[in-house]
C-alpha cells in the first residue's frame, strides 16, 4: 500500500505504521527484510514536521528489546 502518496501518508499517520515496517525486518525472509530497510531508510530522510528518523530508531530499539537483542544485530 506504500506505492503511492495515499499509502505513504496513511502509514506515517498511523501509530503502528513504522513499528509494523520494522517488524518486517526478518533475516529468515531476506527479500522482505531488504525492502523494509529500503523503505525505512527513505522514510528517515523525508522532510516532515515530525522527526521521522527518530521514530524509525525508536521503533527499531523497541523491537530489538522485544526480541531481546541488540538494535542493529
N, C-alpha and C positions, 0 to 999 in steps of 0.2 A: 504494500500500500504506500510505500515511500517513494514510488517512482514519479510522483507528481507533487505540485505545490500543496494541494489539499492534504495529501497523506503526510508530508513532512510537517506541515503546520499542526495537524491533529496529533502526531507523535510527540512533538515538542510541547504542546499544551497539556498533554496527558501526564499525570503524576507518575505513571508506570511506564511511560514510553522509553526513556533512556535505560532504566533498570532492566526492562524486558530485552532490549537490544544487547545489553551487557551479558545477560544470562545466555544469550545465543553464542557466546564465545566458548565453545566446547571443543577441546582438542580432538575428541573422538570423531568429530564431523568437520574436518579441516576446511572444506569449501564454504560451509556456513560461517565458520569462525572468521575466515578471511573477509567475507562480505560484511560481517558485523564490524570488524576492525576498520574496514574502509569507511563504512557509514559513520562510525564513532569519530574517526579522525576528521572527516568532513564536517560533522556537527561541531566539533571542538573549535573550528576556525570560523564558523559562521558569525557574521555581525548580528548580534541580537542583544536586546536590552538586558537579558539575564546573562550571567557569566556561564555559558554553556560548557566550557572546558571544566569548570568547577563541578558542574552537575555530572559530567561524564566521569571525572575522577572519583567523585563521591560514590557514584553508583558502582564503580569498579571496586572501590575499597569495601563497600558494604557486601558485595557479592563474594569477595575474597574472604571476608570474615565469616560469612555464612558457610563457605566451603572449607573454612579452617586452613587457609593457605596464604602465601604472600600475594600481594595485589598483582604483580606482573610476573608471576612464576609461570 
